[in-house]
Amino acid sequence: MSRMHTRKRGRSRSHKDRQYDPAKFAFIDQQEVLGAAVRLSKEYTSLSQIGIMLRDQYGVPGVKYVFGKKLSDLLAENGYKSDFPEDLTNLIERYKNVSKHTKLNPKDHANIRKQELIMSKILRLVKYYRREGKIPQEWALDKVL
């Protein structure tokens, strides 16, 4: 969602390589990776942080390459399902920070506009997650903000 509200065409080389097999150079033990992912999820780190730690410490290029499924699906099978989508919580925190800044600096019109754009992203994601059943239908944004 990084280029949603701009007139540019996107980022060059912003996608992962199309590699569906485990990396041939890395000797990856699936049980070790699964144990590390479960251990890191017990420490309440986010999914993106778990993926970065697995990449940096264990040499895993991507969990999907090793297991054939996403990290969130893998942790949900082992009983560590997150209650709320990570991207939505990050956008809500970002909106709170920008709204705090705009209250202190009411003449900062660029950030007021960015606050509106962040809110439109939040509303779009809420609509999507309600439709997909990842958040309840009666969930209200007013309670969080």
N, C-alpha and C positions, 0 to 999 in steps of 0.2 A: 504494500500500500504506500510505497514511498513516493510514487510519482502520480498520485491520483489527481491532485489539484493544480498541476502545472501544464504548460503547453508543450513540454518537451516530450520526446518519444521514448524515454526510459533510459536505463543504464546499460552501458555496453558491458557484456560479459558478466551479468549479474546472476547467472544461473549456474547450477552445479553441472558437472560433466555427466554425460549419459553413460554411466558405468553401473551395470546391474550386478556384476559379480563382485565378491569380496576382493579387495586389493591383493594382487599377487605377491607384493613385497611384504605385506604384513601377515604375521602369523597370529591370527585372532582366534581365541578360544571363546565360543559363544557363551558358555556357562560363566566364565570370568567377566565378560562384558555385562551379562544379565545381572550378576551379583553386584557389580559395581554400580549399575544403574539403579538397582533397588536400594542399595546402601545410600547412594546420593539422594534418592527421593525421600528417604527417611529423614534426611537433614533439612527437608523443606526447601530445597533449591528449585528454581524454575526449570522447565524442560530445556530451555535454551542454554542455561548454565550447565545442566547435566550433559548436554550434547557437546559443549565446549570442553568440559572436563574429560569426557571420554575421548575426544579428539586429541587433546594435548597430553593427557597422562597415559592413555592406553593405546594410542595410535589407531583409533577407529575412524576411518574416513567418514562414515555415516552409519547410523544404526540400521537404516533401511537396506543398506548394502549387505549387512551381515545377517539380519534376520528376515528381510523381505517385508517388514512392516514398520510402521512409524513407532517412535519412542513412546508416544502417548498411548498407542494401542498396546504396546508391549507392557507398559507399567499398569495399564488397566486390567490386563489379564492376570497380573500378579497381585491385584488388590490395592494398587496405589493410584486410583483415578483422581485427577484434580477436580475440584468442585466447580471451578470457573475457568473459562478460556484465558490463556496467558496474554494474548494480544489485546483483548478487551480490558483487562486489568491495567496493562501498561498504558493504554490510551486514556483510561480514566485518571490514572495518576498524573499523566502529562497534562490533562485538562485542569486538574486541581492546581498544579504548579503554575500554569499559565494564568488561570483565573486569580490566583493569589497575587501574581505580578501585575495584572491589569487593574486590580483594586488599589495597589500602591502607586501605580503609574497610569492614571486614566488617559493621558495624552499619547500613549504609545499605541497608535492606531494599527501598526503592523501586527503587533501581538494580539490586538482585539480581533483582527481578521483571522489570524491563525487559530485563535480560540474558537471561532465559528467553524472553521474547517475541521478542527479536531472533533467538535461536537457532531458534525455531519458524518464523520467516519464512525464515531461511536454509535450513532443511530442506525447507520447502515449495517454495522456488525451485529447490533442487538436484533435487528429485524432478521438477519440471516440465522443467528444462533437460535432464535425462537422457532423459526421455520424448521431447522434441523433437529430441534429438541435438545440442544446442549444447555440451554438455560430454560427455566420454567416460563410458561406463558404469562403468569402473574407477576413476574419480576419487574420491578420499577426502577428506573434510573434515578429518580428523586431520592431514594433511600441512600444511594451510594454517594451522590454529590452533596 
